[in-house]
Amino acid sequence: MEHIYIVFGKMGGEPAVDWDRYDNCVIHVRTSHVPRFEVQIRPKESLFAKIGISYKDFAQLSILERMEHIRKIRQKPT
């Protein structure tokens, strides 16, 4: 199975490096003509966990099917 990772490197002050799987880091989605995902390394809960679909399954959907999931998120109170 293939995984995508996000790597963060901080060079100023106290140098630091952190990483996590992309699907664990996505916390929010913004939309215009395509979804754009906001990421955070080591969040409390990922967006995909909230909507109950894995990133792998989400990525296989058509753009219209993805938007159905995104609209459900937008309708839920935060």
Secondary structure as the mmCIF struct_conf table of DSSP 4:
data_model
#
loop_
_struct_conf.conf_type_id
_struct_conf.id
_struct_conf.beg_label_comp_id
_struct_conf.beg_label_asym_id
_struct_conf.beg_label_seq_id
_struct_conf.end_label_comp_id
_struct_conf.end_label_asym_id
_struct_conf.end_label_seq_id
STRN STRN1 TYR A 5 LYS A 10
BEND BEND1 GLY A 12 GLU A 14
STRN STRN2 ALA A 16 ARG A 21
HELX_RH_AL_P HELX_RH_AL_P1 TYR A 22 CYS A 25
STRN STRN3 VAL A 26 THR A 31
BEND BEND2 SER A 32 VAL A 34
STRN STRN4 PRO A 35 VAL A 39
BEND BEND3 ILE A 41 ARG A 42
BEND BEND4 LYS A 44 GLU A 45
HELX_RH_AL_P HELX_RH_AL_P2 LEU A 47 ILE A 51
TURN_TY1_P TURN_TY1_P1 GLY A 52 GLY A 52
HELX_RH_AL_P HELX_RH_AL_P3 TYR A 55 GLN A 60
BEND BEND5 LEU A 61 LEU A 61
HELX_RH_AL_P HELX_RH_AL_P4 ILE A 63 GLN A 75
BEND BEND6 LYS A 76 LYS A 76
#
